């Protein structure tokens, strides 16, 4: 195994990680931004007001995107295990 193939595997792993995390993190970011704007406009500084909606939106995002995330992970791990199987020492 040469350096190029190791770097390709690392780049692929980082790409899959970003693809998997982005729907949930994006939903949490958008919800936090909206709640923050509402808190600033109304001067309400309750901590649970920002935490509970983000948690709910993240759970909804996982319910919506969870199947796709698992499919991406399965494809990635099949590729990794295929590379391991065909690897020569």
Residue, then its C-alpha position, 0 to 999 in steps of 0.5 A: x500500500x503506497x502513500x497515494x492510496x492511504x491519502x485517497x482513503x483519508x480523503x474519502x473518509x473525511x468526505x463521508x464524515x462531512x456528508x453524514x454530519x452535515x444534515x443534522x449539524x445544518x439543521x441545528x445551526x439553522x434552528x440555533x440561528x432562528x432561536x438566537x434572533x428571536x431571543x435577541x428580538x424579545x430579550x428572553x434569555x432562557x437557556x432551555x428555549x435554545x436547547x430543546x428546539x435544537x434537540x427536537x430539530x436534530x431528532x427530526x433530521x435524524x429521522x428524515x436523513x437517517x436511512x440515507x446516512x446509513x446507506x452512505x456508511x454501508x457503501x463506504x465500509x463495503x469499499x473499505x473492506x473490499x480494499x482490505x480484502x484485495x490488499x497485498x502485503 
